[in-house]
């Protein structure tokens, strides 16, 4: 079986869940090898990557790889593609992952597929497009297949492997160093899960009525140990921070459970959440387009329905 490169997503040296999903997928396509770019590689990271099947971990841990945004990742991957001729390259469908994939495609004259929710052993990717109205099956026909996969699309399964470390020293081009990171500010996270990787997401929209209305959304989210999301209408109105926007111009999520409260279901919002495994909708307008996506729908005032749901969950948790 050929080698499959997996670009590692990590935060402060901790391997993100989406990487374990990508390694699980990679095992069905070939022999998984993880690619770590930047400082912070540790025994703990190696243990996680090995637990989910990485036979090799290519480590480019110089500080210069994170002093410049994204481009160094593409150059490290391009070096490996030229040297190892992998059968495919997988990355997460995050902002960095998709940009790295696009840059790599240009550097290697390869095709790229983004936002896949499944990939067959024949490297045929499944995508959900046009706000979930169409399912597309795509295959790269030129160069090395480069595919980004939505978080939560694959259930991670452990399959221990060696995770043998191979150090890399890739000289960066002038192009890769044109932009320089001048500072970093850590976003306030609180105690909730990361929106892109959460198993449960509770979102609020225009129906919330104002910033104070998100208190009921947050209470339900906390009762379920869920992440909080918001529609573009809510974030544009200043009711909730933009970093929590779900949709085509925000975060794309694919949780096990998505609860949409007071969200009409504009096409750009649907594009960011319609691959969720189970969708629950609470809206007082029975004609709201989002009901078309719902597995379960409640027609009612969210300020009545959501607190009742939160109370009932609280009772069952004790």
N, C-alpha and C positions, 0 to 999 in steps of 0.2 A: 504493500500500500504506500502511496505517496505521502509526502509531508504536507500538513495543513498548518499554516501560520495563524496564530491567534494574537491580536494586539491586546495587551493587558490593560484593563481600566483599573486604576487604583487611586486611593486617596490617602495621603500621608503614609504610604507604605502598606496599607491594607488593601487586599485584593477585593474588588467589588463583585457583588453577586453575578452581575451580567457576564463576567469573565468565566465563571464556573459554568454558566449556561452555554457559552460559546465553546468551551472545551468539551462539554458533553456532546454538542452538535458535531464538533470536529472529529470525534471518535467514529462517527457514522460515515465520515467522508474520507478518512485516511488516518495518518499518524499525527496526533496533535503536538505542536511545538508552540510554546508561549513566547511572546516577544515583549520584554520589559524595557521601557525607555525612560531614563531619568534616575535620579538617586532614590534610595529608600528600600532597595531590595534586601530582604532579610530571610532568616531561616523560617520565620512564620509564613512569609509570602511563598517561599519555596514549598513548604508543607501543603499549603492550600492548592497551589498549582499542581503539585504531584498527586494530591488526593483526587483531583478531578481529571487526571489522565495525561498531563503534560509529560511527554517522554524527555523533552529537551526544553530548557529555558534559555533563550538568547538574551543576554543582559548588556544593555548599553547604559551604564549608570553614571556617566559624566554629567556634571552640573550644566554644561553647555547645552545639553539636550532639552532642558526646561527653561533656559534663559531666553528662548525664542519660541513663539507659539506654534504648535502643531507641525510646522514644516519639518523639523528634525525627525519626527516620528515617520513621516513619509520617506525620508531619505534612508533611515535605518531599514525600513521595510523594503525599499527598492534595492538596497544592497543585498538583502537576504533573498529576494526574488531572483536576482541575477546570479547569485552564488548557489542557491539550493534548488531552484526550479520547482517550487511547491505546486501541488495540484490546485490549491486555492488559498486565499487570504481572507480571514474573518475579522470583523471589527464590530463594536457595538454601534447601534444607531443613536449615538449621542452627537452633540455638536462637534466635538473633537474627532470622534470616530468617523463621522461622515466626511469631514474636511480632509482628514488623513487619507481616507479611501479615495477621494476624488483626486488629490495630489498624486497618490501612488499610481492611479490609473493613467494619468498623463505621463508620468515618468517612465512607465513600463509599456505604454501603448496597449493597455488592457481595457476590457470592459468592466463596468462597475454596476452593481445592483444595490439599491439602498432600501432600508425599511422592510426587509424580508421577515416573514413570520414563521417560515419553515424552509428547509433546504433538503432535497432528496439526495440519496447517494450518487445520483447521476448529475448532481450540481444544478438541478432545476429549482429555482427559488420561487416561493409563493409570496405574493404581495397583495395587500388589500388597498385599493386605490379609489379615487373619486368619492371620498367620504364613506367608504365601505360598500358602495353600490356595485363594485366590480372586483372580482378576484382574478389576478393575473399570474401566469406561470412564465418565468423568464429564465433564460440561460445565456451566459456569456459565450460569445463565439470568437472572440479575439483576445490573444494574450492569456494572462493568468486571471481566472475568475476572482474578482474582488467583491465581497458581499458584506453589507452591514445588516445586522439583525436587531430587531426591536427587543429591548429588555422585557423579560417575563414571557417571551414566546416559547422558550424551551425549559422544561423542568430539569434542573441540575441533578445529575446522578454521579456518585463517586465511583471511581475505577482507578485505584492507586497505580501510579507509574513512577519512574525514577526521577523525573525533573532534574536531569543532569544539566549543570550550569555550563554555558559557553559564553565567555566574555567577548564583547564586540567593541571595536573602536572605529567608528565611521566618521571620516572627516566631513564636516558640513560644508556645503557650497555657499557662495556669497548670497545666492537667492534665499537660502534657508535662514540666513542670519540678518536679513534686511529689517525685520521687525524684532524689537527687543522688549522683553517684559521688564517694566520699570518698578513694579510693585504688586503686591498681592494683598487682598483683604478677604479674610475668612468670613463667609456668609453665616449669619446667625441661624443655627439649625434647630434649636430646641430639642425636644425629646421625641419628635415624630420621625417616622421613616423617611428616607429620601423619596421624593415624588416619582422619579423615573423608575425606581426599583421596587416600590411598595406593592405588597400583595393585595392591599385594599386601598382604594382612593375614594374620598368623599369630597365632592365638588359643589360649589355654589355659583349661581349666575345672577342675572339681572333681577330675578325674583326675590333675591335676598334683601333688596331694597336699600342697602347702605352698608358701610363698614361695620356698624354695630350688629347687623344681621348675621355676620359670619360667626358670631358666638355660638349659635345653635349648630352650625356646620362643624365647628371645631369640637364641640362637646360630643357630637356623634362620632367624629373621627377618633377622638381619644378613647371612647368606649370600645371601639373596634381595633385600637392600636394601629390606626390607619394614617395615611398621608392626607393632607388637605390640598385640593386643587381649586381653580377658579376659571370661569370663562373669560374670554377677551373683553366682553362688555363690562364685567366686574372689575378687571384689572385696569382697563382704560379709564374707568370712572374713578379710580383711585381707592376702591373699596378694599383691595387686597394686593399685596406686592406682585409685581410682574413675574418674579421668578417662579411663581406658583401657577402661571397660566398654562392651561391644557389646550392644545389645538395646533393647527398648522403652523402658526407663527409663535408657538410656545413649546411646551414639552409634549412629546408623544408618549403615551402610557399604554400599557397592556396588562393591567392587573387581573387577579382572579375575580375580583369584585369591584365594580365601579358604581357609585351611587351619585346620580345627578339630581341636584335640588334647585329648582327654579331656573333651569337652563332650557332655552327654547329648542336648541339643536341646530344652530347654524352650521353650514357645511364645513367651515373651517374648524369648528370645535369637534364635530364628528370625526374629522380626519385624524384628530389626535387621541381618540379614545375608543374608536369603534371595533378594535380588535380585542377589547376586554372580554374575558371569558364569560362573565355574567354581568348584565347591566340592569340596574334598578333605577327607575325614574320617579321623582316626585314633582308634580307640576299641577297647578290649578287649571291650566288650559288643556282640555282633552284633545285639542287639535295640534298641540305642540309637535313639531316634526320629530323631536327626539324619541317620542313614543314608538316610532317605527323601528328603532334599534333595541327597544326595551325587552328584556326577558320577563321582567315584572314591572308593572306600572301602577302608581297610586295617583288618582286624580284628587287633589286636595291642596289646602294651604300648607306650605312647608313648615310654617311656624306652629301649626297644630300637629302635623304628622311626624316631623323629625324629633321633637322633644318626646313624643310618645314612644317612638322607636328607641331613642336613647335610654329612656327609663326602663323599657322592657329588656333591653340588652343588659342593663345594669342589674336587674333582678336575676337574670339567668346566670350572670357571672358570679353570683354569691352562693 
